């Protein structure tokens, strides 16, 4: 049973990394989000809107933060930008 719990925590542990993502409009996004498809954030959607707007993401919709290697994102998945995330 203990092994099962450890395996499950390893599988789902990364799911808590980001609470969501804003889909960035590629033509309108600037700054750190220029050319990026998603802006990942942690916290509420309104906090994510503010955070991603400050990074230059022009909102096109909402999504969960993608984990695929071929998807380009800005926000909390970008280690350089983690320190710019708004405080709660």
C-alpha positions, 0 to 999 in steps of 0.5 A: 500500500505504501508503494502505491501511495509513493507511486501515485504521489510521483505521478500526480506531484507535478500536477500542482506545479501550475494552477492554470494558463492563459492562452496568449494571442501570438500576434499581440503578445510582447515581452517575455511572452512574445512568440509564446503560446501559453502563460502559466500561473499559480493562484487564482485566475485573476492573479494569473491574468495580472501576472501574465499581462505584466509579462506581455501576454495578450489573453486569448482564453484559458487552459491548463498549463501544458506539459508537452515539450513542443509547446512554448510557454512563459510564466512560472514554467520559465525559471527566470520569471518565477521571481516576478510572480505576484505575491498573494 
